[in-house]
Each structure stands twice: as C-alpha cells, then as structure tokens.
Amino acid sequence: MGLQWVYSGSTVGLQWVYSGSTVALQWVYSGSTVALQWLYSGSTVALQWVYSGSTVALQWVYSGSTVALQWLYSGSTVALQWLYSGSTVGLQWLYSGSTVGLQWVYSSSTRNKRRTMNEGITNLRQRKVEAKVEIKRRLLVNFNFAKGASRTGR
C-alpha cells in the first residue's frame, strides 16, 4: 500500500508506504526546508529530522541491540552522538563557541574517558563522518524501496 502527495508551489511532499512488516514515511516542506523520514522494518526503527533555518538535525536508529542518536544544532554549533550496542556505550559531545570536546566510551571492562579542547575536534569530526557513513549505509538499504517507489510513481 502506498500514498504519494506532492504540491509544488514552494514544495510540499508526502510519501507513505506500508509493505509487509515495513512502514515508511517521508515528509518535505521546502520554504526554508523541513524534512522528516521515518522507517519501521522488522527490528529496525529509524528517524531522520531536518530543519534548515539555522540548521537543526536529528538522526535516531534502533536496530536489534543497537541504538544510535545524532543531534546537531548549528547556530554556533552543538553536536551530540550517542551509541549503545550490546555492552558498548559511546558518547561524543562538541560545543563550538570557544570549543569544548568530550569523548566517552564504556565497553565491558574497558573504560576510556578523554576530555580535550582543540586537539580533540579533529578526532570528533572523523568519528562523526564514520558514524554517518555507517548509519546512511544501513538506512539506504532499508529506504531503497521507498526511493524506487518515488521514481516509479512520478
């Protein structure tokens, strides 16, 4: 079952798909940009949210025993990444007014805490890129059918 709705003055879009154990919702408003993506498929739940006035972004994924959260506010930059997977918990936090960085990982009996100032920012950015690539890879696998439906529906 699928629903598509598009209005193109200053752009409004809605996609809704239900197929077996998969439910997907996409919503776009393009005045100064609002976007929502939501997916439930088997044991995977994913949410992406974007507001682009001065930029707000949220990504949230639950899959099996893995939970991941990414949060970005870009006025003078706030970033949060949080991951729980099995016996591993990771937190990355960045505030960039005069720059604060925090990385924290707990894995079974191994504990690693690191507080940094400027030197930690590069490492935070690298890990953020790696996490985004992995989350996008997982989401693309699940969202492929929705993109295909979008192409065929037009």
N, C-alpha and C positions, 0 to 999 in steps of 0.2 A: 504494500500500500504506500502511495507517495503523494505528497502535496507540494506544489511549487507555486509561488506567488511572487510576481515582480511588478513594481511600479517604477518607471524611470523618468521622474521629473528631476528631483535631486536624489533619486535612487533609494528604493526600499526593496528588500528582498527577503523571502522566507522559503526555506526548504524543510520538509519534514518527511522522514522515511521510516516505515516500520516493516521489517522483514525478518520473520522467524524470531530469533532471540536478539535481534539488533534494532535499536531505536536511535535515530539521529535527528538533530535539529540544528539548522543554521539560520542565523538572523543577521541581516545587514541593514543599517541605515547610514547613508552617506551624505550628511550635511557637513558636520565636522567629524564624521566617522564613528559609528558604534558597531561592534561585531560580537556575536555570540555563537559558539559552536558547542554542542552537547552531544555526547555519544554514550550509549549503553549497549554493550555487546558481550554477552556471556558473563565473564567475571571482570570485565573491564568497564570502567566509567571514566569519562574524560570531559573536562570543561575548559574551554578557552574563552576569555573575555577581553575585549579591547575597547577602550575609549580613547579617542585621539583628539583631545582639545589641547592639553599639555601632557598627554600620554598617560594612560593607566593600563596595565596589562596583568592578567591573571591566567595561569595555567594550572590545572589540577587534574591529576590522574590517579585512579585506584585500579590496580590490576593484580588479582591474587593476593599475595602478601606484600605488595609494593604500593606505597603511597608517595606521591610526589607533588610538591607545590612550588610554583614560581610566582613571584609577585614583583612588579616593577611600577614605581611611580617616578615620573620624570619631570619634576619641577626643578629642583636642584638635586634630583637623583636619589631614589631609595630602592634598594633591591633585596629580596629575600628568596632563598632557595632552601627547601626543606625536603628531606627524603627519609622514608622509613622502609626498609626492605629486610624482612626476616629478623636477624639480630643486629642489623646495622642501622644506625641513625646518623644523619648528616645535616648540618645547618651551615649555611653561608649567609652572611649579612653584610651589606655595604651601604654606608651613607656617605654621600659625596657633597658635603658643603665645604668643610675643611678636611674631609676624608677620614672615614672610620672603616676598618675592615675586621671581620671576625670569621673564623672557620672553626668548626667543631665537629668531630666525628667520634662516635662511640660504636665499637664493633666487638661484641662478645667481651673478652677480657682486655682488649686493646683500646686504650683511650688516647686521643690526640687532640690537644687544645692548642690553638695558635691565635694570638691576637697580634695584629700588625697595623701599621699605619700605611704609608705609601707603598712600601715594598710588597705588600700582600695583594694589592689591587690587581696586578697582572695575573697572579695565580687565580684570583677570584674570577676574573674575566675568562680565563682559559677554561676553568671548570664549568662556568656558565655556558660557554659555547658547546662543550662536550655534552652537558646535560640536555641542552636544547636539541642537539642533533639526535640524541637517543630518543627523546620524547617525540620529536617530529617523526622519526622513523616509525615508532610504534603507532602514532596517530595516523600516519599516511596509510599504513596497512589497513587500518580499520575504516578510514574515511574514503578510501578509493572508490567504493561502491557509490557513495554519495556524489563524488565528483563525476563519476561516469553517468549517473542519473541526471546530473545537471547538464552535461553535454547532450545527452540524447533527448532531454526534454525541451531543448531550445529549438 
